[in-house]
Amino acid sequence: MKSQTIIVTGASTGIGKAIAGLFLDNGYNVVINSASEKNLRATFIELGHHERLAMVTGDISNPATGKLLVETAVSRFGEVNVLINNAGIFEPKSFLEVDEQYLDRFLSINLKGTFFTAQAAIKQMLLQGEGSVINIGTVLVEHAIGGFPATAPVASKGGIHALTRQLATEFGKNNIRVNGIAPGIIRSPLQAKSGVDNADSLAGLHLLNRIGETQDVAELALYLAKSNFVSGEIINIDGGHIAGHHMV
Ligand SMILES: NC(=O)c1ccc[n+]([C@@H]2O[C@H](COP(=O)([O-])OP(=O)(O)OC[C@H]3O[C@@H](n4cnc5c(N)ncnc54)[C@H](OP(=O)(O)O)[C@@H]3O)[C@@H](O)[C@H]2O)c1
């Protein structure tokens, strides 16, 4: 059977890299992206399977990057079956200190990047008569934490959750499934970038009293890519964060 083709943005590190590795292990053709040529090339070399792996460096907030990702997938592997909009940034900053330029960074990379990459992929999926788009949001959209000031990234991720449901409703009739994944704290380079030195110190946010691993998210992405009848869902992968709290 012909291999399916997946595009994963923000795949040089963390969750995106784990997704790329798991899909390669499962026989998919994979096109990876990040904004840093150096980071992406290192991951490209590390992942191997180069007959089924392509890379496209580019800032995902530029709609030309999404178009180039789709063109690369089609010219190299023939189609785009799955898009995983994973590229994203997340940092804390007090609401009263957020200025327009700072907010625009999150809206551009997280929301606009997801929006226009999905647009490029869905154009191709319509020609194919099928496809699956998976957007990475955050559990904080539905269950905020006051102690972690994150209005700018959470507002951008809330837009991604809304976009996910809207796209699912507009393109379900075209056999295009659109779903979201809302992770809790997942061990990745993102925590250090957010000023959290010890990711495990956040374990208590989850009922399981531990943080998640990138492989956990990759396995959910693989399930969603393969599923035939799931659409319009935002699936939490959060160790129970949404369900409730410990007493202390
Ligand atoms: N880890 C968590 O606890 C957690 C929780 C909830 C949601 N998430 C979401 O999960 C996704 C992956 O995060 P992660 O934890 O794996 O973080 P990460 O290790 O920091 O990965 C982020 C990825 O996005 C890429 N990226 C950043 N800006 C980009 C841009 N402008 N254009 C293209 N690529 C860009 C980075 O690549 P370069 O730096 O090489 O460009 C990197 O590959 C993000 O959307 C994040 O918001 C993570």
Ligand as a Chemical Component Dictionary entry (heavy atoms), coordinates in Angstrom:
data_LIG
# 
_chem_comp.id                   LIG 
_chem_comp.type                 NON-POLYMER 
_chem_comp.pdbx_formal_charge   0 
_chem_comp.three_letter_code    LIG 
# 
loop_
_chem_comp_atom.comp_id 
_chem_comp_atom.atom_id 
_chem_comp_atom.alt_atom_id 
_chem_comp_atom.type_symbol 
_chem_comp_atom.charge 
_chem_comp_atom.model_Cartn_x 
_chem_comp_atom.model_Cartn_y 
_chem_comp_atom.model_Cartn_z 
_chem_comp_atom.pdbx_ordinal 
LIG N1  N1  N 0  5.460  21.353 26.069 1  
LIG C1  C1  C 0  4.316  21.717 26.642 2  
LIG O1  O1  O 0  4.160  21.640 27.878 3  
LIG C2  C2  C 0  3.170  22.227 25.800 4  
LIG C3  C3  C 0  1.925  22.407 26.421 5  
LIG C4  C4  C 0  0.866  22.875 25.654 6  
LIG C5  C5  C 0  1.038  23.151 24.312 7  
LIG N2  N2  N 1  2.253  22.968 23.744 8  
LIG C6  C6  C 0  2.393  23.290 22.316 9  
LIG O2  O2  O 0  3.032  22.232 21.638 10 
LIG C7  C7  C 0  3.723  22.745 20.499 11 
LIG C8  C8  C 0  5.148  22.210 20.507 12 
LIG O3  O3  O 0  5.789  22.704 21.651 13 
LIG P1  P1  P 0  7.054  21.995 22.309 14 
LIG O4  O4  O 0  6.749  21.779 23.728 15 
LIG O5  O5  O -1 7.537  20.866 21.488 16 
LIG O6  O6  O 0  8.079  23.241 22.268 17 
LIG P2  P2  P 0  9.478  23.432 21.551 18 
LIG O7  O7  O 0  10.380 22.299 21.855 19 
LIG O8  O8  O 0  9.877  24.819 21.928 20 
LIG O9  O9  O 0  9.132  23.344 20.008 21 
LIG C9  C9  C 0  8.607  24.403 19.289 22 
LIG C10 C10 C 0  8.891  24.148 17.824 23 
LIG O10 O10 O 0  8.312  25.217 17.069 24 
LIG C11 C11 C 0  9.305  25.726 16.202 25 
LIG N3  N3  N 0  9.052  27.126 15.916 26 
LIG C12 C12 C 0  9.037  28.174 16.776 27 
LIG N4  N4  N 0  8.753  29.306 16.126 28 
LIG C13 C13 C 0  8.582  28.963 14.823 29 
LIG C14 C14 C 0  8.268  29.686 13.664 30 
LIG N5  N5  N 0  8.065  31.013 13.697 31 
LIG N6  N6  N 0  8.179  29.024 12.486 32 
LIG C15 C15 C 0  8.378  27.681 12.432 33 
LIG N7  N7  N 0  8.680  26.940 13.509 34 
LIG C16 C16 C 0  8.775  27.578 14.689 35 
LIG C17 C17 C 0  10.620 25.500 16.928 36 
LIG O11 O11 O 0  11.678 25.428 15.978 37 
LIG P3  P3  P 0  12.940 26.401 15.811 38 
LIG O12 O12 O 0  13.228 26.996 17.150 39 
LIG O13 O13 O 0  14.001 25.461 15.327 40 
LIG O14 O14 O 0  12.495 27.384 14.788 41 
LIG C18 C18 C 0  10.369 24.124 17.500 42 
LIG O15 O15 O 0  10.613 23.133 16.540 43 
LIG C19 C19 C 0  3.629  24.261 20.588 44 
LIG O16 O16 O 0  2.597  24.725 19.742 45 
LIG C20 C20 C 0  3.269  24.503 22.042 46 
LIG O17 O17 O 0  2.569  25.707 22.265 47 
LIG C21 C21 C 0  3.329  22.521 24.447 48 
# 
loop_
_chem_comp_bond.comp_id 
_chem_comp_bond.atom_id_1 
_chem_comp_bond.atom_id_2 
_chem_comp_bond.value_order 
_chem_comp_bond.pdbx_ordinal 
LIG N1  C1  SING 1  
LIG C1  O1  DOUB 2  
LIG C1  C2  SING 3  
LIG C2  C3  SING 4  
LIG C2  C21 DOUB 5  
LIG C3  C4  DOUB 6  
LIG C4  C5  SING 7  
LIG C5  N2  DOUB 8  
LIG N2  C6  SING 9  
LIG N2  C21 SING 10 
LIG C6  O2  SING 11 
LIG C6  C20 SING 12 
LIG O2  C7  SING 13 
LIG C7  C8  SING 14 
LIG C7  C19 SING 15 
LIG C8  O3  SING 16 
LIG O3  P1  SING 17 
LIG P1  O4  DOUB 18 
LIG P1  O5  SING 19 
LIG P1  O6  SING 20 
LIG O6  P2  SING 21 
LIG P2  O7  DOUB 22 
LIG P2  O8  SING 23 
LIG P2  O9  SING 24 
LIG O9  C9  SING 25 
LIG C9  C10 SING 26 
LIG C10 O10 SING 27 
LIG C10 C18 SING 28 
LIG O10 C11 SING 29 
LIG C11 N3  SING 30 
LIG C11 C17 SING 31 
LIG N3  C12 SING 32 
LIG N3  C16 SING 33 
LIG C12 N4  DOUB 34 
LIG N4  C13 SING 35 
LIG C13 C14 SING 36 
LIG C13 C16 DOUB 37 
LIG C14 N5  SING 38 
LIG C14 N6  DOUB 39 
LIG N6  C15 SING 40 
LIG C15 N7  DOUB 41 
LIG N7  C16 SING 42 
LIG C17 O11 SING 43 
LIG C17 C18 SING 44 
LIG O11 P3  SING 45 
LIG P3  O12 DOUB 46 
LIG P3  O13 SING 47 
LIG P3  O14 SING 48 
LIG C18 O15 SING 49 
LIG C19 O16 SING 50 
LIG C19 C20 SING 51 
LIG C20 O17 SING 52 
# 
